[in-house]
């Protein structure tokens, strides 16, 4: 990427930005997805997704790229969940203890 146009390099940086941990969880819950489903889609263990949502760790490449892509798509579908100040209710599927 060193040879890329400066604007492309800036865009690449901005495209790789993760929302705050609680927003990551809100987006997942808004879609009715479990942590296990996200983990399988991204290619990691469920514990990794749990830690990402708690802010304990951050995804690394190549998983980061897939996770960022997932979160962006979820934010497009559920813009209210992407709001850092919203208190999204937990769907019934999460109350079963899965995730």
For each residue, the residues with C-beta under 8 A, 3 or more apart:
1: 4 8 9 12
2:
3:
4: 1 8 9 12
5: 8 9
6: 9 10
7: 10 11
8: 1 4 5 11 12
9: 1 4 5 6 12 13
10: 6 7 13 14
11: 7 8 14 15
12: 1 4 8 9 15 16
13: 9 10 16 17
14: 10 11 17
15: 11 12 68
16: 12 13 64 65 68
17: 13 14 68
18: 24 58 59 64 67 68 71
19: 23 24 27 71 75 82 84
20: 23 24 55 84
21: 24 25 52 53 54 55
22: 25 26 53 84
23: 19 20 26 27 81 82 83 84
24: 18 19 20 21 27 28 52 53 71
25: 21 22 28 29 53
26: 22 23 29 30 81 82 86 88
27: 19 23 24 30 31 71 74 75 78 81 82
28: 24 25 31 33 34 35 38 49 53 74
29: 25 26 32 33 81 88 90 91 94
30: 26 27 74 77 78 80 81 88 91
31: 27 28 74 77 78
32: 29 91 93
33: 28 29 37 38
34: 28 37 38 93 94 98 99
35: 28 38 39 46 49 50 53 99
36: 39 40 46 49 98 99
37: 33 34 40 41
38: 28 33 34 35 41 42 49 67 70
39: 35 36 42 43 44 45 46 48 49
40: 36 37 43
41: 37 38 66 70
42: 38 39 49 59 63 66 67 70
43: 39 40 62 63 66
44: 39 48 49 59 63
45: 39 48 49
46: 35 36 39 49 50 99
47: 50 51
48: 39 44 45 51 52 57 59 63
49: 28 35 36 38 39 42 44 45 46 52 53
50: 35 46 47 53 54 99
51: 47 48 54 56 57
52: 21 24 48 49 55 56 57 58 59 67
53: 21 22 24 25 28 35 49 50
54: 21 50 51
55: 20 21 52
56: 51 52
57: 48 51 52
58: 18 52 64
59: 18 42 44 48 52 63 64 67 68
60: 63 64
61: 64 65
62: 43 65 66
63: 42 43 44 48 59 60 66 67
64: 16 18 58 59 60 61 67 68
65: 16 61 62 68 69
66: 41 42 43 62 63 69 70
67: 18 38 42 52 59 63 64 70 71
68: 15 16 17 18 59 64 65 71 72
69: 65 66 72 73
70: 38 41 42 66 67 73 74
71: 18 19 24 27 67 68 74 75
72: 68 69 75 76
73: 69 70 76 77
74: 27 28 30 31 70 71 77 78 81 82
75: 19 27 71 72 78 79 81 82
76: 72 73 79
77: 30 31 73 74
78: 27 30 31 74 75 81 82
79: 75 76 82 83
80: 30 83 86 88
81: 23 26 27 29 30 74 75 78 86 88
82: 19 23 26 27 74 75 78 79
83: 23 79 80 86
84: 19 20 22 23
85:
86: 26 80 81 83
87:
88: 26 29 30 80 81
89:
90: 29 94 95
91: 29 30 32 94 95
92: 95 96
93: 32 34 96 98
94: 29 34 90 91 98 99
95: 90 91 92
96: 92 93
97:
98: 34 36 93 94
99: 34 35 36 46 50 94
